[in-house]
Every structure is written in structure tokens, then in C-alpha cells.
Amino acid sequence: MWPIFGLVWPAGVFLAQTMATFAQRGKRILEVGCGLALASLVLHHRGADISSTDLHPQAANFLRENLLLNLLPPLVHHAGSWSDTIPQLGRFDLIIGSDLLYEPEHPGLLAHFIDRHAHDRAEVIIVDPGRGYHNKFGREMTALGYHHETEWSDLQPVRASLRRGRVLNYRREVR
């Protein structure tokens, strides 16, 4: 049932590399669909206020082990689906994720999950390796009041498979 979990995907590596230098001071950050949570670990190491979520039942165990191996303190993690309401998760200034749009229902579910957990002023960064649903995601985000900031299709690929990828960046200034 979970053949894609437990791998470090090129889009996740690219997101982690981006977060290694991203201006994060003073921002509350959420990594959605974190998988092995590489970007969360990088941000946590930098002292960021980072939380993570994933549907996979082993994500929290992998995260806990990686925190121990990297001598990092605990990190807030919530298990759940994008269709779930998780009030204890709260709201965030920055929501990040990678390789999330690989099923037809993902754009709508993810956009509405983001909307439930984003502050009125928020930024969203999704690294998408080109699985085909980024346009639908963009329409969902626009309908929710987010403005498309940038989209780079000429990424410095971590691997050749990321060449078709995009960094989807959305911003909402006020609701």
C-alpha cells in the first residue's frame, strides 16, 4: 500500500536545499506530506519554528529516529490526511512541500488543507516534479485568494528526473 514511502525523492532534496538558505526567522512553518521530512530537519537544525504532517503511519517514527541521529530536539508532527481537520495544528506563515500532486484529487485536497492552516498573510512553496496536476492546484489556490508569485521550470536538477519540475510559489496578503 505504501510503495513510495521511505525514499528521499529529488524534489524533497531540492526543497531541503532551498530551505537551507531560506529566510525563516520569525515564521511559523509547516511541511505537508513530509515523508522523511528532510526539509523539516534542515529547518529545525537552523532553529526554525517548524511542524510537519504526513498520512503515513510510520512518518513519525522515521522523524523521531532522524532527530535522534542528528542530535536534534523533538519536532511537532501530526499524522493525518489533507481532508482531516486538525485544529491543534494551528496556522502558519509558510507552508512547504514536495512531490505532493500525484493523484487527481490531490490538488483540491491540498489547496483546502493549506487554506485551513495558513495565516491571512502566508506563503506557500511546493516543489513539483511535473506529475501533471500543478495547473489544477494553481486554479484551486487562485480560487482561495492566493496569488501566483513565481514558477521556475529551469531548476538546477538534483537528478535528471527533476528537469521538468517547478517551484510553485503562492502568496496571500490578506483575506
Protein Blocks (a to p, Z undefined) as FASTA:
>chain_A
ZZmgoiacfklmmmmmmmmmpcfehpacddehklnommmmmmmmnopacddddfblklmm
mmmmmmmmnopacddddeddfkbccfknopafbdcdehkllcfklmmmmmmmmmmmgcfb
dcdddddehnopmmmmmmmmmmnopacfbdcfkbccfbfklmmpccdddddfbZZ
